[in-house]
Amino acid sequence: MYGTGPLPRNGFPPGGGGPGVLVAVASLNPVKLEAARSAFSAAFGEVEVAGSEPPPGLAPQPMSMREILLGSSARASWACASVPGADYCVGIESGAVELEGEWYAATAATVRSRSGRQATGFGPAYPIPRRISSLMISEGLEMEEAMERLYGVPDLGRREGAVGLLSRGASSRLELCAEAVKMALLPFISPGDYRRRLAM
């Protein structure tokens, strides 16, 4: 039963999990590092996670799905370049997406293997309160900045996130980021079902 222990290791490096598996993450944000560790540990068991500075030139606040995907992919590539020898490289990017006149916070994670295979997954999205999205649009604020102005809580992006505050602790940014990484790992966990998707 997959729910009672580590997931099958098909598609992972020879020898399965353990400290020998190195996961590089293009971020020094402790939430993103822990999200990658949590997601990979569910599949591998124990892994080693190494963070690095994010790549230059990324949009500070992605405001479309395209920008979110570009950010997660660029981060994954940068992680591979920054941590030579990593078995897997991870880019996690969060941003805002407009759908039917409403704004939603969304998170994407891109995972790239040492061989160059790549897949992207998403975490749960949630609606952004209109007074927050209005500040983001009218003043060009990042969501974290808008939240701090209205709620007086600093540095949410490195802690529970806006979702943690809005859900009153029922969810957290860590959970959303970890789910995005887990979804990106599906083609590596079940490569036979995603053979074309993983083709280089």
Summary of the structure (lengths in Angstrom):
residues: 200
radius of gyration: 16.9
end to end distance: 31.3
largest distance: 52.2
contacts: 680
relative contact order: 0.16
helix: 44%
strand: 20%
